[in-house]
Amino acid sequence: MRKPTFFIIGAPKCGTTSFANWLGAHSNVFLTENPKEPKFFDTDVSPNVMTLPQYESLFRDAKDTHIAIGEASTTYLRSIVAVPGILKYAEQPKFIVCLRNPVEMAPSVHGQLCHTLYEEIEDFTEAWAAQSERAEGLRIPKHCIGEEERLQFGRVCSLGAQLERLYQVVAREQVHCVFVEDMKQDPRRCYQETLQFLGLPDDGRAEFPVANARKQPRAKWMSVLLKVLGRLKVRVGLGGRHFGLLRSAHQMNRVPAAKVELDASMRQELVEYFREDINLLSKITERDLSHWLK
C-alpha cells in the first residue's frame, strides 16, 4: 500500500478546492476523491471515526505512474495534532498551504458553515459577536456539537499563527505557500511553481476553473438529511461510490449565494482584530501584505 507524499492542509475558503482539482487532473498525481477531505489526522478538530485501514484504503488505486500521492484536508493547518501525526506516519511529506486575507476569509467561512448547517446565525456580524458565548458552550447549533471550534472565526482565520506553528515542526523546504490573489491573477504560474515543488513535469495545463464558489442549499431539509446520511455512512464504514452518490446529491441541492458585503465599521473591526496576525504572516512569508490592512 502506497502512502501519501503530500498534503494540502489548509486553509478553508482559500482556493484549496480549485487547487486540488487542478493538481488532481495531472496524470502523475493521485488525490483522494471519496471522501475528498479525509480529515483523518485532525482528531482535535473533527470527530474522527475512520480507522487507519479505512484511511489507507483511500490510496489503494494509486499506481506507479503517480509520482505525487496526496489528500486535501483544510482542517489540518489549524489542528494542533494533525501535522505531528502526519510526520510520524509519512516519510518526508510535503505540505501545501493556501492563504487568503482573513478579513475576506472570515465571512466566507461563515457562509460555508451556514450552507453546511454547522451555523444557524445567518448574519455574519451577529455570528462574529457570538464567539465569546460560543467559547463557553452557548448557542451551539446541534450539527456543530463536538466541532464548536469551527465557530471561532477569529482563530480559524488567524493564518499567521497557524503557519508559524507549522514551521516550528516542519522544515521550510517541505512547505509551499500559495496566495489566493496569486491564483486569481496568474494561476498558470502558481500551478507551475507547485508542480516544481512536488517534482512533477509540466503537463501544459492552460485552463484553471474556479471551484467551490459560495453556495446555499436549494432545500434546507435536504441538506439536513444528507448530513445525517453522510455521518451514518462513515460510522458504518461505507465509502467509495457511497460518498460519490452523496456528493452528487449535495451538488444538486446547491445554488449560488450572494456575496457578503461588509459595512465599513465591521470591516474595520476585522482589520484591527487580524492586524497583528497579518503582520506575522507577512514576516513569515516575507511578503508585503500591507494592502490587506487598508
N, C-alpha and C positions, 0 to 999 in steps of 0.2 A: 504494500500500500504506500503510495507516494504522499508525502506531507506537503502542506502549503509552504511556499518560499517567500510569499509577500502578503501583506495585509493592508487594505485600505481601512484606516482606523478612525477616520472622522474628517470633518465633523458633520452633524446633521444639518440639512438645508444649506450645504456648502458646495453643491455641484457634484457630490460623490456618486449619485446615481448615473448622471451623464458620463462622468469619467470612467466609472466601472463598465458602462456599456461600450464605450469606445475601446477600452482595453480588452474586454471580453470578446470582442469581434476579431481580434488579432489571432491569426492561425497558430501562433506559438504560445498563446495564453489560455489557461483554464481558470475560470471563475465559477464558484458555486452559483446555482440558479434557484434551486428549490430546497430550502429557502435561500433567498438572495443574501440575507443577513443572518448568519447562524447564531451570532451573539453567544458563542459557547464559553468564552473566557471571561466575560464581564459579570461574574456571579454577584458582585456587589451592586450592580446597577439593574440587571434584568434577572427575573426569576428563571434560572436555567434548569430545564428538565431534560435536556439532551444528554445522552451518555457519550462517552468517548468513542465507542464503536459506531454509534449513530453519526457522530461528527465526522469521523474518518471515512465513513461510507459516502460522504458528500464528494469525496475526491476520487472515488473508485473508477470514474471514467476518464481520468487524466491519462494521457498517452505519452509515449516517449518524445513525440513531436512538441509537446508542451514544455517549453523552456521555463516559463514562469507559471506557477500554480498559486492561486490565491483566493481570498474571500474578502468581502467588504462589510464590516460591521461598524457603523458610525458611533456606537456607544463605547468602543474600546479606548478612545482617546481620553475621555473623561473618567473612565473607570480607574480605580486605584490598583486593582489586581490583574486586569486583562493583559497588559504588556509584560509584566513579570511572568505571568503564566505562559504567554507565548514564547518568551525567551527560554523557558525551561523545556518547552515542547518542541520547538522548531530550531534547526541549526542555522545560525546566522540569518535570521529572517530580515526582510526589508519592509519598511513601513512608508506608506503614502498618506500624507495629511493634506486635506483640502481646507483652506482658510477663507474667512469672509469677515467683513466689517460687522462686529457684534451688534451695532445699532440697527443694522438691517436684518441680521440673523435672528435676533430675539423675537420680533413679531412674526417672522416666517416660521420659526419653530413652534410658536404658539398656534399659528394657523394650522400647521400639520397635526398638532395634538388635538385640535378641535375636530379635524377631519377623521382622525383615527379613534375618537371618543375617549382619549385619555384626559381631555379637558372639557369642562362644562361651562366655564365662564368665557363667553364668546367675544367679549370686549377685551382687547389686549391691555389697555390701561388699567382696567379693573383686575385682570389676572396678574399683572406685574405688581400691583399694590397688595395682592393677596399672598405674596410669597412668605411673609413673616408668619402669618396664620398657618399656612400650609406646612411650614417647617416644624410647627408644633402639632401637626397631625389633623388640623382642622380643614374643612371644606375640600376634602379629597374625593374626586369622582370615583365611583365604585370600580370602574375599569382600570383605575390607576393605583389601586391599593396594592402595595408591595413594590411599586415603582414610582413613589412620590417624588424622587429626585428629578424626574422629568419636568416637574412643575417649577423647579428652581431655575428660572430662565437666566438669572444673573450668573450662576455658577456654570450652567450648561454652556453658556456663550462666552465664558472667560477663556478664550483660546490661548492667550499668552501664558497663563498659569499652567494650563494643561500641557502645552508644548514644552515649557520649562521642566515640568515633571518627567516628560518623555525623555528629554536629553540627559536627565540625571541617571538613567539606566540603559540608554541606547546610544551608541556612537553616532555622530552626525553623518558619517558616510553611509549609514544604514537607513537614513531618513530622507525623504524627498517631499518638500512642501510645494503645494500648488495653490495659487490665489484665484478666487472666483473671477475677479476682474480681469486677470490674465487669460482665463479660459474664455471669457467673452470677447476680449479684444484680439487675441491671437491663439485660438485653440490648437492650430497646427503646431505651433512652436511648443506649447505646453505638452502636447501629445508626444512629440519627438523627444523632448527632454526626459519624459517619463520612460519612454522606450529605452533610451540610453541608460537610465538609472537601473532598469531591470535587465539590461544586457540583451535587448531584443533588436532585431533588424527592423528598419522602417518598411512598413507594408504599403506606403503610398496613400494612406487614408486622406481624403480631401473633404469629406462631409462630416460635420460634427453636430448632430442634432441634440437639442436640449431635452432632457427627460425630467420627470418628477416636478413639473411646474405646479404651483399652488392649486389644490383641488378642494372640493367639498362634496359630501355624499349626495347622490341623487335622492336616496331614500334612507333616512337615519335608521329605521328599523332593520333594513337590510345590513347596514354596517354593524349593528349590534349582533345580529345573527352570525355574520361571517367572522366576527371577532371571537365569539364563543366557539364556533366550529374550528377555527384555527388553533385555539388553545387546546381543545379536546384532541385534535389530531396529533399535536406534538406530544401530549401526555401519553397517548397510546402507542406512540412510536411510528406513526404513518408519515410518509414523506413522498418524495418523487412527484409522480403525477397528481397526487392528492393536493400538494402545495400548489401545483400548477393550476389545478381547477379552481382553488380558492383565489389565486391571484387573478385569474380571468374574471371571476365573479366580482372581485374588488374593482377591477378596471371598468367593468360595465356599469358599476354603481358610482363612478366618479364623473363630475362635471367641473369645468373651470370655475375658479373662485376669483372674486375681485381682489385686486392688490390692496393691501392695508396701507393707508396713508396716515402717518403720524402727524399730529399737530406740533407746532413749534416747541411748545413747552415740554411735551412728552419726549420729543427727540432730544432736546437739550438735557433732560433728566438722564436719558440713556447715555448721552455723550459723557456727562460728568461721572456717571456710575462706572463706565468702562474706560475712562481716560487712563488710569494707571495701568490697566491690563493691556490696552492698545500700545502704550509706550513700551511695556515689557515685550510684547510681541515684535514691535519694531526693532528693539535692541537685539532680540534673539535671532531674528531672520535677517538682520542688517538691511532693513528696507524702510524707506521713508513712508510712514502711514499717517502723516500729519493731516492729510485731506480727510481722513476718517473722523477727525475731531472738529470739522468745520460745520 
